[in-house]
Amino acid sequence: MGFQSFVKTKSFKYFKNLIIGVGASIVLMGALFKLESWEGASEMLIVGLSVEAVIFLFLGIIGPEPDYYWHKLYPGLDDYNSRIQPLTAGPNPNMPEVAPLHGDVVERQLGGMLTELQSMSKSLAALKALQEVDFSGTQEQIKSMSNFYTKMNEAMADMARSAEDVRQYKDQLASLNKNLSSLNTVYGNMLAAMANIGRQ
């Protein structure tokens, strides 16, 4: 088993994560000891940072692991000028021949996709503008309806106040009529009394 094969094994990945975690925890504990001025803080920081330095050196040497494995399906994918024949074409002679992939072909296809995406973006922008126009008209209608209802409520309040004024006016007139009737009675009694005095 070669070094690259060993690096991709699960046991190596577990060991790598374990060493990174232990080194980070030692550094954090050393920082805590240093902040609290406890004994052994300098030694813990030295050990932890040394472990982290060795880990970073090791990670730099082994290199990053690819997140994809397309090169297994398309050998030579990492070479721009390679003419790649998909493995799915297979050796079956009855299958139609698949055109090999080439960097220029891929770029043309991606360019076509980019053109389609730009066209979709323009269509969406036009649709958004149309939506905003429709909504702005609706907002104006809502504002005018709100103004109408506000004015109608004010008119109803004015009518209610007018009805109250009319009721008070009616009550005042009734009171005035009653007072006039009482005054007429008093005046009539005075006239009758004066007429009796004149006869005697």
C-alpha positions in Angstrom: 0.0 0.0 0.0 1.5 3.4 -1.1 1.5 6.6 0.9 -1.3 8.2 -1.1 -3.5 5.1 -0.6 -2.8 5.1 3.1 -3.7 8.8 3.4 -7.2 8.0 1.9 -8.0 5.2 4.4 -10.6 5.7 7.2 -8.1 4.9 9.9 -5.7 7.7 8.7 -8.5 10.2 8.5 -9.6 9.3 12.1 -6.0 9.6 13.3 -5.6 12.9 11.6 -8.8 14.3 13.2 -7.7 13.0 16.6 -4.3 14.6 16.4 -5.8 18.0 15.3 -8.4 17.9 18.1 -5.9 16.9 20.8 -3.4 19.7 19.6 -6.2 22.3 19.6 -7.4 21.3 23.1 -3.8 21.5 24.5 -3.4 25.0 22.9 -6.7 26.1 24.4 -5.9 24.7 27.8 -2.5 26.5 27.7 -4.2 29.8 26.8 -6.6 29.3 29.7 -3.7 28.5 32.1 -1.8 31.6 30.8 -4.9 33.9 31.2 -5.4 32.6 34.8 -1.6 32.7 35.5 -1.6 29.1 36.7 1.5 27.0 36.9 2.6 25.1 33.8 0.9 27.6 31.4 4.1 28.3 29.4 4.9 24.6 29.0 1.3 23.7 27.9 1.4 26.5 25.3 4.8 25.4 24.0 3.6 21.8 23.7 0.2 22.7 22.1 1.6 25.1 19.6 4.4 22.7 18.7 1.8 19.9 18.1 -0.2 22.3 15.9 2.8 23.4 14.0 3.7 19.8 13.2 0.1 19.1 12.2 0.0 22.1 9.9 3.3 21.0 8.4 2.0 17.5 7.9 -1.3 18.8 6.3 0.8 20.9 4.0 2.9 17.9 2.9 0.0 15.5 2.2 -2.0 18.1 0.3 -5.7 18.6 0.1 -8.0 15.7 -0.7 -10.4 16.3 -3.7 -14.1 16.6 -2.8 -15.0 14.9 -6.1 -13.8 11.9 -8.0 -14.8 12.7 -11.5 -11.3 11.8 -12.7 -12.3 8.1 -12.1 -15.1 8.4 -14.6 -13.2 10.7 -17.0 -9.5 9.9 -16.8 -7.4 13.0 -17.7 -10.0 15.4 -16.6 -7.4 17.6 -14.8 -5.6 18.2 -18.1 -7.2 21.0 -20.1 -6.0 19.8 -23.6 -6.8 16.1 -23.1 -9.4 14.5 -25.3 -11.6 12.6 -22.9 -13.7 9.6 -23.8 -16.4 8.9 -21.1 -16.1 5.5 -19.6 -19.9 5.1 -19.9 -19.4 4.8 -23.7 -17.8 1.4 -22.9 -16.4 -1.1 -25.4 -19.9 -2.1 -26.7 -19.8 -1.9 -30.5 -23.6 -1.6 -30.8 -23.7 1.7 -28.9 -23.3 4.9 -30.9 -20.0 6.5 -30.6 -19.9 9.3 -28.1 -17.9 12.4 -29.1 -14.9 12.9 -26.9 -14.9 15.9 -24.5 -12.3 18.6 -25.1 -11.6 21.8 -23.2 -12.9 24.0 -26.1 -16.1 22.0 -26.4 -16.7 22.3 -22.7 -16.1 26.0 -22.8 -18.5 26.5 -25.7 -21.2 24.5 -23.8 -20.7 26.5 -20.7 -20.8 29.7 -22.8 -24.2 28.6 -24.2 -25.4 27.9 -20.6 -24.2 31.3 -19.6 -26.1 32.9 -22.4 -29.3 31.0 -21.4 -28.8 32.1 -17.8 -28.4 35.7 -18.9 -31.6 35.5 -20.9 -33.5 34.0 -18.0 -32.1 36.8 -15.8 -33.4 39.4 -18.2 -36.8 37.7 -18.3 -37.0 37.6 -14.6 -36.1 41.3 -14.3 -38.8 42.2 -16.8 -41.3 40.1 -14.8 -40.3 41.8 -11.6 -40.7 45.2 -13.2 -44.2 44.2 -14.4 -45.1 43.0 -10.9 -43.9 46.2 -9.4 -46.1 48.2 -11.8 -49.1 46.2 -11.0 -48.5 46.5 -7.3 -47.9 50.2 -7.5 -51.3 50.7 -9.2 -52.9 48.6 -6.5 -51.3 50.6 -3.8 -52.7 53.8 -5.3 -56.2 52.3 -5.4 -55.9 51.2 -1.8 -54.8 54.7 -0.8 -57.8 56.3 -2.6 -60.2 53.8 -1.0 -58.7 54.5 2.4 -59.1 58.3 1.8 -62.8 57.7 0.8 -63.5 55.7 3.9 -61.8 58.3 6.1 -64.0 61.1 4.6 -67.1 58.9 4.9 -66.4 58.3 8.6 -65.8 62.0 9.1 -69.2 62.8 7.4 -71.0 60.2 9.6 -69.4 61.7 12.7 -70.6 65.2 11.6 -74.1 63.8 11.0 -74.1 62.2 14.5 -73.0 65.6 16.0 -75.7 67.4 14.0 -78.4 64.9 15.2 -77.2 65.6 18.8 -77.5 69.4 18.1 -81.0 69.0 16.7 -82.0 67.0 19.7 -80.7 69.6 22.0 -82.4 72.4 20.0 -85.7 70.4 20.3 -85.3 70.1 24.0 -84.6 73.8 24.3 -87.7 74.7 22.3 -89.8 72.4 24.5 -88.4 74.0 27.6 -89.1 77.5 26.1 -92.7 76.5 25.2 -93.2 75.3 28.8 -91.8 78.5 30.2 -94.0 80.6 27.9 -97.0 78.6 28.9 -96.2 79.1 32.6 -95.6 82.8 32.0 -99.0 83.1 30.2 -100.7 81.4 33.1 -99.1 83.9 35.5 -99.9 86.8 33.3 -103.5 85.7 32.9 -103.8 85.3 36.7 -102.4 88.8 37.2 -104.9 90.3 34.7 -107.8 88.5 36.4 -106.7 89.7 39.8 -106.4 93.3 38.5 -109.8 93.1 37.0 -111.3 91.9 40.3 -109.6 94.8 42.1 -111.1 97.3 39.6 -114.6 96.0 40.2 -114.4 96.5 43.9 
